[in-house]
Amino acid sequence: MDYEVQIEHVAARPLASSRVQASREQLGPVMGREMQRVFELVCGMGVACVGAPVVFYHRFDEDIVEMDVAVPVNRVFDEVEGVRSTSLPEGEAAVITHVGPYEGIGAAWEALTAWVQRHGSAPDAPCWEEYLTDPAAEPDPAKWVTRLYWMIT
């Protein structure tokens, strides 16, 4: 699949976020469980979820993935049970849209990483995935839309 990189301005916005680790084999199940936990905790506090969930990757080794599972929310809040109030970074980002199952997202990350390297952007800048399609609402993985972001400013 050919990927086209777009440059977009990302506005800072509050997030409800939880840091977790998982093996690569357990990445999907751990991410799904933690996302559900974050949704339930913030809704239980009266905080509104106002956008598609995101996952920030901090470490992606052969064995272990460390990530923040997050949901955009309408306001900041006090930390509860490891879910804390954080924010999307503001600035310009290189963005790729991946359509299809999550198993194919590696090719999109390879394309975005190559673009970042060619354009001299910081290799350790924040990067994340935004999940625009809820698999519970759309059972066909071929229709799932995920956006990949890499901050460049």
Secondary structure by P-SEA (a helix, b strand, c coil): cbbbbbbbbbcbbbbbcccccccccaaaaaaaaaaaaaaaaaaaacccccbbbbbbbccccccbbbbbbcccccccccccccbbbbbccccccbbbbbccccccaaaaaaaaaaaaaaaccccccccccccccccccccccccbbbbbbbbcc
